[in-house]
Amino acid sequence: MFKRIMLPTIFAVLAFGFWVSPNLSEISAGVALFLFGMLFLEEGFKAFTGGLLEKLLTKTTDRLWKALAFGTVTTTIMQSSSLVSVITISFLSAGLIGLTSGIGIVFGANIGTTTGAWLVAGLGLKVNIAAYAMPMLVFGVILVFQSSKTLKGVGYVLAGMGFLFLGIHHMKVGFDAFRDTLDLARFAMTGLAGLLVFSVIGVAATVIMQSSHATLVLIITALAAQQITYENALALAIGANVGTTITAIIGSLGSNYQGKQLAGAHLIFNAATGAIAIVFIGPFMAAVEGISAFVGIAATDYTLKLAVFHTLFNLVGIAVLTPFIKPLESVLTRVIRPPAEELVKPKYLNTAAIQFPETVIKAVTNETLHLYDNAMEIVAHGLSLHRDDIRSDRDLDGIIRESHRVMDFDLDDVYERKVKVLYGAILEFVSRAQSQLPAPFADNVYNLRRASTLIVQTVKEVKHLRKNLGLYLNSRNPHMRAEYDRIRYELASVMRKLSELRRSAAATTDSEADVLDLDEFKLSIDKLERAITANLDQMIRDGRITPTMGTSLIIDFGYARDAIWNLVSIGNLLYGSSDVQDKVAEELLALTEDDVEDIHRDDIAHAS
């Protein structure tokens, strides 16, 4: 219930905020573009896994000192520790580097960002990375549409970088309205209270302006205008160093758990470094004075002293915290865990059940039905239908007509968690039990294993079918919609029949007649497949469908036919007679491929 109302609530709050404040609209757009850029970056970097980029990153970050150097150099070049942190999160999420290497890069980025303080203090420079956003987007999107995997990967990376830059730009523009309201003179104070208050202001200013460089400009301006004391300026620089982690934290929202771990490491490092600087502010100030005098910085040149301080406390932070990287990694992996995969576990297979033939049969039967239930959920959703509708008494034609919304779910993930695990458990249990079972029981267990295999194959047939089904389910071409609705109807019909057989089998032991009736579904799909094949050329000549559409129909009717034959066999194996001789008789009476072919020839002969 909460999940259902959460999204509409967020939309309502945002809509109200956009109406009240245009700045919120700008900020929100920036965050959205930023997160979209993160998704593009991760997608792009995944294209290079196992290739040149992975080898390059492995060589440049396989040792801690290399990772530190990598972070320092890249941040010096890009003049943005936040951006380097975000890109590192993408590397980590794509599996290109490990968490230790990622932490090393982030630590090094803090050293690299001090070069920006020197540029701002000494030259008053600020690199406007947003200026590169548009060219990156243009070239990136062009490359994304190329067929080459490498070019496509480069395109995703370029477009991702462009969206990141554009997102940061819009966040800054949105927050510009707050910048002029920061009158630091009102808060000027000395002592520990001044350190703490101005550190918090530094954090807030950097969060607002999304740039520690912008905060440094504000600090230097206020210091030059004597709005704040030199000590207050140092506290602001400490706060700016902590506040810059917000960009990485925002970036981690669109990444996996590893990205969140790295964002946590970034926050812990910067916060710990800031705490060290505040606690030892006296010694740091004395060291700054000594270094400044040694390199020839004038006693009154507080802006360059500020750059010295910024570099010094980051270097001290690296020296103090680098030995604790492994413990930090251990803590982060315990606190921020991978999402729990809801693996479905066998319900009926256990060591006790293997002791007697009768309990083996019962356990494997129940577990196969458990597997069937999970598989049919996937099959139904793959057809964009609900299992409850298929099992109901409602008119199936009406259900098909009303259900044209493509169900969006990760079929591969659900298959791994709900089907493959159970299938493996059944195979393992049967292999242990079958060697000590008497012949009749062994045959029954073998049939149940066959049923399990057919269940898995049915899921795979629907997986292949689903691609074009999603494409043509809402197609403007009425002929394609109609044909794919026929496929859905045929599959849903046999699934409904199997549901009826299950209820019948639970109520009576005599279900042989119903099981043999399943053959009608083999004939039905065979006739449909032959009809579409016979009419295909005419439909293409008439312009009702394209040759590509015709190819899709032929292939997908083949998938549907195989799935239906599998389902019929599953019905025979699960709901037919449990007596071995009767089972053999049922299999002899069931239609084979040759039987269906003979019936087709007879139909043609009668028609002529």
C-alpha positions in Angstrom: 0.0 0.0 0.0 2.8 2.4 1.0 4.7 1.7 -2.3 1.5 2.5 -4.3 0.9 5.9 -2.8 4.6 6.9 -2.6 5.1 7.8 -6.3 1.9 9.8 -6.6 2.9 11.6 -3.4 6.3 12.5 -4.7 4.8 13.8 -7.9 2.3 15.9 -6.0 5.0 17.4 -3.7 7.3 18.2 -6.7 4.5 19.7 -8.7 3.6 22.0 -5.8 7.2 22.9 -5.3 7.6 23.7 -9.0 4.6 26.0 -8.8 5.8 27.8 -5.7 9.5 28.1 -6.7 11.1 28.1 -10.2 14.4 27.5 -8.5 13.2 24.1 -7.2 12.3 23.2 -10.8 15.9 24.1 -11.9 17.4 22.1 -9.0 15.2 19.1 -9.5 16.0 19.1 -13.3 19.6 19.2 -12.4 19.4 16.2 -10.1 17.4 14.3 -12.7 19.9 15.0 -15.4 22.7 14.1 -13.0 21.2 10.7 -12.2 20.4 10.0 -15.9 24.1 10.7 -16.6 25.1 8.2 -13.9 22.9 5.5 -15.7 24.6 6.3 -19.0 28.0 6.2 -17.5 27.5 2.8 -15.9 26.0 1.5 -19.2 29.0 2.8 -21.1 31.6 1.4 -18.8 30.0 -2.0 -18.9 30.7 -2.1 -22.6 34.4 -2.1 -21.8 34.4 -4.9 -19.1 37.0 -7.4 -20.1 38.7 -5.1 -22.5 41.2 -2.2 -22.7 39.6 0.0 -20.1 39.5 -2.8 -17.5 43.2 -3.6 -18.2 44.1 0.1 -18.0 42.2 0.6 -14.7 43.6 -2.6 -13.3 47.2 -1.5 -14.0 46.7 2.0 -12.7 44.8 1.1 -9.5 46.0 -2.4 -8.5 48.1 -0.9 -5.8 46.9 1.6 -3.2 49.6 4.2 -4.1 48.6 3.9 -7.8 44.9 4.4 -6.9 45.8 7.5 -4.9 47.9 8.8 -7.8 45.1 8.1 -10.2 42.6 10.1 -8.1 45.1 12.9 -7.7 46.0 13.3 -11.4 42.5 12.9 -12.7 41.1 15.5 -10.3 43.9 17.9 -11.1 43.1 17.6 -14.8 39.3 17.7 -14.4 39.3 20.2 -11.5 36.4 18.5 -9.8 36.8 15.9 -7.0 33.1 15.4 -7.0 33.1 14.5 -10.7 36.0 12.1 -10.2 34.1 10.5 -7.3 31.0 10.1 -9.4 32.9 8.5 -12.3 34.7 6.2 -9.8 31.3 5.1 -8.5 30.4 4.2 -12.1 33.6 2.2 -12.5 32.8 0.3 -9.3 29.2 -0.3 -10.2 30.2 -1.6 -13.6 32.7 -4.0 -12.0 35.8 -2.4 -13.5 37.5 -1.8 -10.1 37.2 -3.1 -6.6 36.1 -1.2 -3.5 39.7 -0.8 -2.2 40.8 0.8 -5.5 37.7 3.0 -5.5 38.5 4.2 -1.9 42.1 4.9 -3.0 40.9 7.0 -5.9 38.5 9.0 -3.7 41.3 9.6 -1.2 43.6 10.8 -4.0 40.8 13.0 -5.4 41.0 15.0 -2.2 44.6 15.7 -2.8 43.9 16.7 -6.4 41.2 19.1 -5.4 43.7 21.2 -3.5 45.1 22.3 -6.8 41.8 24.1 -7.4 42.4 25.9 -4.1 45.7 27.1 -5.4 44.2 28.2 -8.8 41.4 30.1 -7.0 43.7 31.7 -4.5 46.6 32.4 -6.8 45.1 33.1 -10.1 41.3 33.4 -9.5 40.6 30.7 -12.1 37.7 28.4 -12.2 37.2 25.8 -14.9 33.6 25.8 -16.2 33.0 22.1 -17.0 29.4 22.8 -18.0 30.7 24.4 -21.2 31.7 20.9 -22.4 28.3 19.4 -21.8 26.7 20.1 -25.2 29.5 18.8 -27.4 29.7 15.7 -25.3 26.0 15.1 -25.6 26.0 15.6 -29.4 29.0 13.3 -30.1 27.8 10.8 -27.4 24.3 10.4 -28.8 25.7 10.0 -32.4 28.0 7.2 -31.1 25.2 5.5 -29.1 23.4 4.8 -32.4 26.4 3.0 -33.9 26.5 -0.8 -34.2 30.0 -1.3 -32.8 29.9 -2.2 -29.2 33.0 -0.1 -28.5 31.7 3.0 -30.2 28.4 2.5 -28.5 30.2 2.3 -25.1 32.2 5.5 -25.8 28.9 7.2 -26.8 27.2 6.2 -23.5 30.3 7.5 -21.5 30.4 10.8 -23.4 26.6 11.3 -23.1 26.8 10.4 -19.5 29.5 12.9 -18.8 27.5 15.5 -20.7 24.4 14.8 -18.6 26.5 15.0 -15.4 27.9 18.4 -16.4 24.5 19.6 -17.4 23.0 18.4 -14.2 25.6 20.1 -12.1 25.1 23.3 -14.1 21.3 23.3 -13.5 21.8 22.6 -9.8 24.1 25.5 -9.5 21.8 27.8 -11.5 18.9 26.8 -9.2 20.9 27.5 -6.1 22.3 30.8 -7.3 19.3 32.5 -5.8 20.6 31.5 -2.3 24.2 32.6 -2.9 23.6 36.3 -2.5 21.7 35.8 0.7 24.9 34.4 2.5 26.1 37.5 4.5 29.0 35.8 6.3 29.7 39.0 8.4 26.6 38.3 10.4 28.1 35.0 11.7 31.7 36.2 12.4 32.9 34.8 15.7 36.1 33.4 17.3 37.0 30.3 19.2 35.6 26.8 19.0 32.1 28.1 18.4 33.3 30.0 15.4 35.1 26.9 14.0 32.0 24.8 14.4 29.5 27.3 13.0 31.7 28.2 10.0 32.4 24.6 9.3 28.7 24.0 9.1 28.3 27.1 6.9 31.0 25.7 4.6 29.2 22.4 4.3 25.8 24.2 3.6 27.4 26.6 1.1 29.1 23.7 -0.9 25.9 21.6 -0.8 23.9 24.6 -2.1 26.4 25.6 -4.8 27.5 22.0 -5.7 31.1 23.1 -5.9 33.9 23.5 -3.4 35.6 25.8 -5.9 32.6 28.1 -5.8 32.7 28.0 -2.0 36.4 28.9 -2.0 35.7 31.9 -4.2 33.1 33.0 -1.7 35.5 32.5 1.2 38.3 34.4 -0.5 35.9 37.3 -1.3 34.6 37.4 2.2 38.2 37.3 3.6 39.4 40.0 1.3 36.4 42.2 2.3 37.2 41.5 6.0 33.8 40.0 6.6 35.3 37.1 8.3 38.5 36.3 10.2 41.3 34.2 8.8 40.3 31.5 11.3 36.7 31.6 10.1 38.0 31.2 6.6 39.9 28.1 7.5 36.7 26.6 9.1 34.8 27.4 5.9 37.4 25.5 3.9 37.0 22.5 6.2 33.3 22.6 5.7 33.6 22.9 2.0 35.7 19.8 1.9 33.0 17.9 3.7 30.1 19.4 1.7 31.7 18.3 -1.6 30.7 14.7 -0.8 27.1 15.5 -1.5 27.6 15.2 -5.3 29.0 11.6 -4.9 26.1 10.8 -2.5 23.6 12.0 -5.1 25.5 10.0 -7.8 25.3 6.9 -5.6 21.5 7.0 -5.6 21.5 5.8 -9.1 24.1 3.1 -8.6 24.2 -0.3 -7.0 25.2 -1.1 -3.4 29.0 -0.9 -4.2 28.5 2.7 -5.4 26.8 3.5 -2.1 29.7 1.9 -0.2 32.1 4.2 -2.0 30.0 7.3 -1.4 30.0 6.3 2.3 33.8 6.0 2.2 34.0 9.4 0.7 31.8 10.9 3.3 33.6 9.2 6.2 37.1 10.3 4.9 36.1 13.9 4.4 34.2 14.1 7.7 37.1 12.5 9.6 39.6 14.8 7.9 37.5 17.8 8.8 37.3 16.6 12.4 41.1 16.3 12.6 41.5 19.7 11.1 39.1 21.3 13.7 40.6 19.5 16.7 44.2 20.4 15.7 43.4 23.8 14.2 46.2 25.4 16.4 49.0 23.2 15.2 47.7 23.4 11.6 47.8 27.2 11.7 51.3 27.1 13.1 52.4 24.7 10.4 50.8 26.9 7.7 52.7 29.9 9.0 56.0 27.9 8.9 55.4 26.6 5.4 54.3 30.0 4.1 57.4 31.7 5.5 59.6 28.9 4.0 58.1 29.2 0.5 58.0 33.0 0.6 54.3 33.7 1.0 53.7 37.1 2.6 52.4 37.2 6.1 49.3 39.1 5.0 48.6 37.0 2.0 45.8 35.0 3.7 44.3 33.6 0.4 47.5 31.7 -0.4 47.8 30.7 3.2 44.3 29.3 2.9 45.4 27.2 -0.1 48.4 25.9 2.0 46.0 25.0 4.8 43.6 23.2 2.4 46.5 21.1 1.0 48.0 20.5 4.4 44.9 19.1 6.2 44.0 16.9 3.2 47.6 15.4 3.2 47.3 14.8 6.9 44.0 13.1 6.4 45.5 10.8 3.8 48.4 10.0 6.1 46.2 9.3 9.1 43.4 7.4 7.3 45.1 5.4 4.6 46.2 2.6 7.0 42.6 2.2 8.0 41.3 1.6 4.4 40.9 -2.2 4.9 39.0 -1.8 8.2 36.9 0.9 6.6 36.1 -1.4 3.7 35.1 -4.1 6.1 32.7 -1.8 8.0 31.1 -0.5 4.8 30.6 -4.0 3.4 28.9 -5.0 6.7 26.7 -1.9 6.9 25.8 -1.5 3.2 25.0 -5.0 2.1 24.1 -6.3 -1.3 20.3 -6.4 -1.8 19.0 -9.7 -0.5 18.1 -11.9 -3.4 14.8 -13.6 -2.8 15.8 -17.0 -3.8 12.9 -19.4 -3.7 13.9 -22.5 -1.7 12.5 -26.0 -2.1 9.5 -26.7 0.1 9.3 -30.4 0.0 12.7 -31.9 -0.7 14.6 -33.0 2.4 16.7 -35.9 3.6 13.8 -37.5 5.5 11.7 -37.8 2.3 14.4 -39.9 0.6 14.0 -42.8 3.0 10.9 -44.4 1.4 9.8 -44.7 -2.3 6.3 -43.3 -1.6 7.7 -40.2 0.2 10.2 -39.6 -2.7 7.3 -39.6 -5.2 5.2 -37.3 -3.1 8.1 -34.9 -2.4 9.2 -34.7 -6.0 5.6 -34.3 -7.2 4.9 -31.5 -4.9 8.2 -29.8 -5.6 7.5 -30.1 -9.4 4.1 -28.4 -8.9 5.9 -25.7 -6.9 8.2 -25.2 -9.8 5.3 -25.2 -12.2 3.5 -22.5 -10.2 6.6 -20.2 -10.3 7.2 -20.9 -13.9 3.6 -20.2 -15.0 3.7 -16.9 -13.2 6.6 -16.0 -15.5 4.9 -17.4 -18.5 1.7 -15.5 -17.8 3.5 -12.2 -17.2 5.6 -12.8 -20.3 2.3 -12.9 -22.2 1.3 -9.7 -20.3 -1.5 -11.6 -18.5 -2.3 -12.3 -14.9 -2.4 -15.9 -13.6 -5.6 -15.3 -11.7 -7.3 -14.2 -14.9 -6.1 -17.3 -16.8 -7.3 -19.5 -13.9 -10.7 -17.8 -13.6 -13.9 -18.5 -15.4 -13.9 -15.1 -17.2 -14.1 -15.1 -21.0 -10.6 -15.6 -22.3 -11.2 -13.5 -25.4 -12.3 -10.6 -23.3 -9.2 -10.9 -21.0 -6.9 -10.9 -24.1 -8.6 -7.8 -25.5 -8.4 -5.9 -22.2 -4.7 -6.9 -21.4 -2.6 -4.9 -23.9 -0.3 -3.2 -21.3 3.1 -4.8 -21.6 4.2 -6.1 -18.1 7.6 -4.7 -17.3 9.7 -7.1 -15.3 13.1 -8.7 -15.4 12.4 -12.2 -16.7 15.9 -13.4 -16.4 16.2 -12.3 -12.8 12.9 -13.9 -11.8 13.9 -17.1 -13.7 17.2 -17.3 -11.8 15.5 -16.8 -8.4 12.3 -18.7 -8.8 12.8 -21.4 -11.4 16.4 -22.3 -11.9 17.1 -22.8 -8.2 14.1 -25.2 -7.8 15.0 -27.0 -11.0 18.5 -27.6 -9.8 17.3 -28.8 -6.4 14.9 -31.3 -8.1 17.6 -32.7 -10.3 20.0 -33.1 -7.4 17.3 -34.8 -5.2 16.2 -37.1 -8.0 19.8 -38.1 -8.8 20.3 -39.1 -5.2 16.9 -40.9 -4.8 16.6 -42.7 -8.2 19.5 -45.2 -7.7 17.8 -46.8 -4.7 14.2 -46.8 -6.0 12.3 -49.9 -7.3 11.6 -49.9 -11.0 8.0 -48.6 -11.0 8.9 -45.7 -8.6 12.0 -44.9 -10.6 9.9 -44.6 -13.7 7.5 -42.2 -12.0 10.4 -40.1 -10.7 11.9 -40.0 -14.2 8.6 -38.7 -15.6 8.5 -36.0 -12.9 12.1 -35.0 -13.9 11.0 -34.8 -17.5 8.1 -32.6 -16.5 10.5 -30.3 -14.6 12.7 -30.0 -17.7 9.7 -29.2 -19.9 8.6 -26.6 -17.5 12.0 -24.8 -17.7 12.0 -25.1 -21.5 8.5 -23.5 -21.7 9.8 -20.5 -19.8 12.6 -20.2 -22.2 10.3 -20.4 -25.2 8.2 -17.6 -23.8 11.3 -15.6 -23.1 12.1 -15.7 -26.8 8.5 -14.9 -27.7 8.3 -12.0 -25.3 10.6 -9.7 -27.3 8.3 -9.3 -30.3 5.2 -9.7 -28.2 6.1 -6.5 -26.4 6.8 -4.8 -29.7 3.6 -5.7 -31.5 1.1 -5.9 -28.6 0.3 -2.2 -29.0 1.3 -1.9 -32.6 -0.6 0.4 -35.0 -0.8 -2.6 -37.3 -4.1 -4.4 -36.5 -3.0 -7.6 -38.3 0.1 -8.0 -36.1 -1.9 -7.2 -32.9 -4.5 -9.8 -33.9 -1.9 -12.5 -34.7 -0.1 -12.0 -31.4 -3.4 -12.0 -29.5 -4.0 -15.4 -31.1 -0.7 -16.7 -29.8 -1.6 -15.4 -26.3 -5.1 -17.0 -26.5 -3.7 -20.4 -27.5 -1.1 -20.4 -24.7 -3.6 -19.1 -22.1 -6.1 -21.7 -23.1 -3.8 -24.6 -22.5 -2.7 -23.0 -19.2 -6.4 -22.7 -18.2 -7.0 -26.3 -19.1 -4.0 -27.4 -17.0 -5.4 -25.4 -14.1 -8.7 -27.3 -14.5 -6.9 -30.6 -14.6 -5.1 -29.8 -11.4 -8.3 -29.1 -9.6 -9.8 -32.3 -11.1 -6.7 -34.4 -10.1 -7.1 -33.1 -6.5 -10.7 -34.2 -6.4 -10.5 -37.6 -8.3 -7.9 -40.1 -9.3 -9.4 -40.7 -12.7 -8.3 -37.9 -15.0 -7.2 -39.9 -18.0 -10.0 -38.6 -20.3 -9.1 -35.0 -19.5 -5.4 -35.6 -20.1 -6.1 -37.1 -23.5 -8.2 -34.0 -24.3 -5.1 -31.9 -24.2 -4.2 -33.1 -27.7 -6.7 -30.7 -29.1 -4.3 -27.8 -28.2 -1.6 -29.5 -30.3 -4.0 -29.6 -33.3 -5.2 -26.0 -32.7 -1.7 -24.4 -32.7 -0.6 -26.5 -35.6 -3.6 -25.3 -37.7 -2.9 -21.7 -36.7 0.8 -22.0 -37.6 0.0 -23.6 -41.0 -2.7 -21.0 -41.7 -0.4 -18.0 -41.0 2.4 -19.7 -43.1 -0.1 -20.2 -46.0 -1.4 -16.6 -45.9 1.9 -14.9 -45.2 2.9 -14.2 -48.8 -0.5 -12.7 -49.6 -0.4 -10.5 -46.5 3.0 -9.2 -47.5 1.9 -8.6 -51.1 -1.3 -6.8 -49.9 0.9 -4.5 -47.7 -0.9 -5.6 -44.5 2.5 -6.6 -43.0 6.1 -6.1 -43.9 8.5 -8.9 -44.6 10.2 -8.2 -41.2 6.8 -8.6 -39.5 6.2 -11.9 -41.4 9.6 -13.3 -40.3 8.7 -12.4 -36.6 5.3 -14.2 -37.0 6.8 -17.4 -38.4 9.5 -17.5 -35.7 7.2 -16.7 -32.8 4.5 -19.1 -33.9 7.2 -21.7 -33.7 8.1 -20.7 -30.1 4.4 -20.8 -29.2 3.9 -24.2 -30.8 6.9 -25.6 -28.9 5.6 -24.1 -25.6 2.1 -25.5 -26.1 3.5 -29.0 -26.9 5.6 -28.7 -23.8 2.6 -27.8 -21.7 0.6 -30.6 -23.0 3.4 -33.1 -22.2 3.6 -31.5 -18.7 -0.1 -32.1 -18.3 0.2 -35.7 -19.3 3.2 -36.3 -16.9 1.7 -34.5 -13.9 -2.0 -35.2 -14.1 -2.2 -38.5 -16.1 -2.4 -41.9 -14.5 0.2 -42.8 -11.9 0.2 -46.4 -12.9 3.2 -47.2 -15.1 1.2 -49.4 -17.6 -1.6 -46.8 -17.9 1.1 -44.1 -18.3 2.6 -46.0 -21.3 -0.9 -46.4 -22.7 -1.5 -42.7 -22.4 1.7 -41.9 -24.2 0.8 -44.3 -27.0 -2.6 -42.6 -27.4 -1.2 -39.1 -27.3 -0.7 -37.4 -30.7 2.8 -37.3 -32.1 4.3 -35.1 -34.7 3.6 -37.7 -37.3 0.0 -38.1 -36.1 -0.6 -34.3 -36.5 0.9 -34.4 -39.9 -1.4 -37.3 -40.9 -4.4 -35.4 -39.6 -3.4 -32.3 -41.6 -3.1 -34.4 -44.8 -6.6 -36.0 -44.1 -8.1 -32.5 -43.7 -6.6 -31.4 -47.1 -7.9 -34.6 -48.7 -11.4 -34.1 -47.3 -11.4 -30.4 -48.3 -10.5 -31.3 -51.9 
